């Protein structure tokens, strides 16, 4: 869904924000601390059920308030969330209460590109696994079901491992079987999606880093040749000693390799930034090929990209049909890109938590 109306209450320093007639590109400018990024944070909260800046709700709920509210409307959908300081939440889709965040996430595919996004490359397997699973969630219909069952079995198995120092193999047998069954399903799904993703990634990498070769290599988190059940059985004693499950799709990784070695070691910070953007743009392109449009949050877009990279990024997002929310200190540079590319946009001024349309 493309958002036509956005309403935000009690998110950080934002006063009540009511925005109407939102465009394909929406640009928010103001000084540091004015509340620009909090607007993106509110949209992220609605789509993902969490902030990209903190996992603690009371840190983004306005000081002294008990909750925060975000509501968005498109031509066909109305979605809203009330997040309580204690972490509870109420979610509505078209006026009806829904039980899971996944229903909002399906309606509002969201990608964030911000100065911290190079964590995908530098900070271990987890952020890369999350990146892959975002794509899985939106293009593989059976992924969420399999992941839920796998996660429940993993939680139960780890709980048993923590409860006793020594467990027999038969104690873990039901959970080993369930982990193996759904783990193999997840593995098969991930292998298929990575293969579909690769040509999209290669295309966007050529545009952003034409002189750099980077390959995507999926590592399943277990020995796929012999199977997950075999790993769980053979490493039973080690799991009992560690008191957690060492092998499985929860340990998978998406490795980024150059001909000279791992991308996190070989590439410069600027190259890593462009690689991260290529990864995310290629995911958006893959969704676009499935007739799914993505809302994109670009935080501080002019801070670390040169003018050429800024324009390429904006042009590509426009080609992919994305609706984009941009924050910047240099709105004139962003406006020039949008004007040169003949892209419709709306400019907003943000000051002390108040958002005003700039005519």
N, C-alpha and C positions, 0 to 999 in steps of 0.2 A: 504493500500500500504506500502511496505517496501522501504525505501529510498535508492537509489544507488548513488545518486549525490545530493549534497547540496551546494547552493551558497548564501552567505550573504554579503550585502553591507550596511555600515553606521548604524549598530546596536551598540550602545554604543562605546566602544573603539576598536571594532574589525576592523582590516584592511579588505580588500576584502578577504573573505574566500571562497575557492573553493575546496570542498572535493569530491573525486571520489572513487568508489569501496567500499562503506560503507558495513560493515559486520553486522551480527545479533547483535553483541555487539560492541559498539564503546566507548572507554575510553579516556577521556580528563583530563589531569593532568597539574598542574601548581600552582604557588603561588596564594594567595588571591589577587584579583584585576587584575589577568592576562587576564580575559575574558572567563573563562570556562563556568560560568553560563549564560553568554550572548549568547552562542551558543544554549543552551537549550531554552533560552528566545526567540530566533529567530524562532526556530522550533514551539514553542508554539504559537507565533504570527501568523505563517502561518496556523496552524490548527484551532486556536480558534479566531483569529482576534484581540487578545489583549495579552498584556504581563501578566505574573503572578506576576510581581514585582510592576507594576504601571499601573494606568488607563490613564495616560497622555502621549500621543505619544511623545511629545517633550522631555520627560525625558529619553526615550530609543533611540531616533534618535540622531545620533552623533552630538556633539556640532557644530553649524554653518551650518549643513546640513538641507535641506528642506524635505528630505524623507529618508526612509529605504526600502530596497528590500530584499526579501527572496524568493528563488526558490528551488524547490525540484523535483526530477525525480525518477520514479520507472521503472520497466520493461515495464509497460504499460501506465503510466500516467505522465504528466508534469503539475505541479501546481505552481503558483507564486502569490506574493502579493507585491504591492507597497503601503506603508503607509505614508501619508503626516503628517507634523507637526501639521496641523490643525485638524487632525482626519479623513480626507477623505481617501479613499482607492480604489485601482484598483485591481481586482482579475481576474486571468486567469486560465482556465483549458484547457490543450491541445491547447493553443494558442488562445482560444476564451474568450472574456470578459464574466463574469457571474455577476449576480446582488447581490447574497447573500452569506454570509460567510458559510451558512449551507452546500453549495455544497462542499466546501473544507473540512469541518468537517466530512462529510460523507465519503470522500475518505481517510481521515487521522485521524482515531480514536486515541486519544492521552490521556494518563494518566501521571500526574505529581506526583512524590513522592519526597518531599523535607522536610527540617527541620520544615517548617511552616505548614505542612499538618495536624498536630494534631488540627489545627483550626476547622477541621470538627467536632471534638468531643467537643471542649471547647467553641466555639464562636457562640452559638445560632443555630437557625433553618436554616438560609439561606445557609450556606455552605453544610449542609446535604441535603437540598432540591436540591441544584445544583448538588450534587453527584448523587442523584437519577435520576434527569432529564437528566444527561449525559447518563446514562444507557437507559433511556426511549428513548432518541433521536436515539440511535443506534440499538435498538432491537424492538421498536414499530413503525411501518411505519406511523401510523396515528397521532402519538403524536405531531409532529411539527406543523401540520396543526391546530389541536385543540388548541394548546398552543398559536399560533399566533392570532387566533380569540378571545380566552379568554383574552389575553393581551391587545388587542385593545379595547375590551369592558370595561375592568378594567380601562384603561387609560381614556376613555371617562367618565365613571362613577365618577372617582375620580376628574376629571376636573370639572364636574358639582358640585360635593360636595364642592369644593374649591371656586367656583364662587359665590355661594349664601349661606347665613347662614341657611336659611330654605327652603327646597324643599318639595313639595307634593310627595306622593307616586307615583302618575301618571307621575310626571316629570321624574322619574327614571325607570319607568316600562319597556321601551324597553331595557335598559341596564341590568336591573334585569333578564329579560327573556334570553337575550343572555349570560350573565354570568352564569346563572343557566344551560342552555343547554350545553355549552362547559365545564363548571366546572364539571358537572356530568360525562361527557365523560372522562375528565382528571382523575378524581377520580377513575373511573372504570378501566382505563388503568393502573394507578399506583398500584392499589390493585393487579391486575393480575401479573405485573412485579415483585413486591416485593415478592409475593409467589413463583415465579420462581427463584428469586435471593437467597432466604433463604438457600436452600441446598448447593449452591455453597459457600455461606458465611460460613456456618457451617463447610464445609470441610477445607477451608483455615484457619479458626480460630483454628481448632484442630491442624493443623501443626505448627502454630506460637504461640498460647497461649493454650496449651493442658490442663492447669489447671484452666482456666478461662471460665465461662459461660457468654455469651452475646447474647441477643436476639434482633432482629430487629422488631420494632413496628412502623407501619405507622399510623400517625395521619393526617387526611384529611384536617384540617383547618376549618371545619364546622361540623355541626351535621348531619352526613350522614344518620341517621335513618329517620329524618324528611325531609331532603333535603335542598339543598343550597337556593332555592327560598324562602323557609320558613324562613331561617335565615336572608336573605336580607330584607324580608318584616317585620319580627318581630323586627329587630334592626335598622329600618329605622331612627328613631329619634336619636339614639346614633351615627350612621354614619354621620348624619347631624351635630351633635355637634363636633365629632372628625374631620370631613371633609375628611375622607378617608374610604375605604371599609375594614371592620374588618374581615369578614368571606369569605372564599373561598380557592381554591387550592394554591393561592399565599401565604397562611399562613400555609401550610402543614409542617409537620416535619417528620423526620425519627429518632425515639428515640432508643437509645442504652441502654438496661437495663441489669443489673446483678441481681442475686438473692438477693443481699444486697442493691440495689439501682441503681441510674443512673451511667453510666460508667464514666461520666466526674467528678463525685464526688469520686467514689470508686477506680478507677484504678490509678496506678502510672504513671509518665510521660513515662517511658519505656514501660509499658503495653499499654498505649494510642497509642504510636508510632506503636507498633505491631498490634493493633486493626485497626488503620488506614490502614496499609499495607494489612491486611486481607480483609478489605472492598474493596480496589482497586483491589487486586489480584482476588477476587471473581467476580468482574465485568468483568475483563479481561477474566476470565475463562468462564463466561456466553457468552461473545461475541465469544470466541473461539469455543464454542459448536454450534454457529450459522455460523461457517466458516468465522468469521471476526477477523482479526489479529490487534493487537494494538501496536502503537509506545509508548514506555515508556521512560520518562525522569526521571533519578535518580540523584538528585542533592546532592552532598556531602554525598555519600552513606556510607562512613566509619566513619562519624562523630558521629552518635548516636546509631549505631547498633553494637553489639558485632560480633565476627567473625562467630559464628554459625548462627546468624540471617542473616548476609550478604550472607553467602553461600546458605542458604535456599531460600532467596529472589531471588538470581541470578538463582539458579537451577529451581525454579518454573516458572520464566519468560521464561526461555529457553524451558521448557516443554510446555508452552502455545503458543509457536511460536512468541513471541513478539520480535520486534526489539528494542534494548535498547541503549540509549545514557546516559553514566555515567560520572559524574564529581567527582574528588577525589583529595585529597592531598597525598594519600597513594596508588599510582598506583601498587606498588609491591603486596600489599594485594589483590587487585582486580584481578591482573594477576594470582596470585596463585589460587584463586577461579575458574577462567575461565579455567586455565590449568588443575586443578584437575577434573573439570566437562567436560573436552574435548569440550569446546565451542569455536567456531570461533570468533575472535575479531580483532579489529584494535586499536592500541594505537596512541594517538595524544598528542603532547606537545604544551601547550599554554603559550605564553610569550608576554606580552605587546601588546595584541590584534592580535598576529600572530600565526597561527596554522600550525604545521608541523607534517607530518607523521613520526612515529618512526618505523624504520624497525626492 
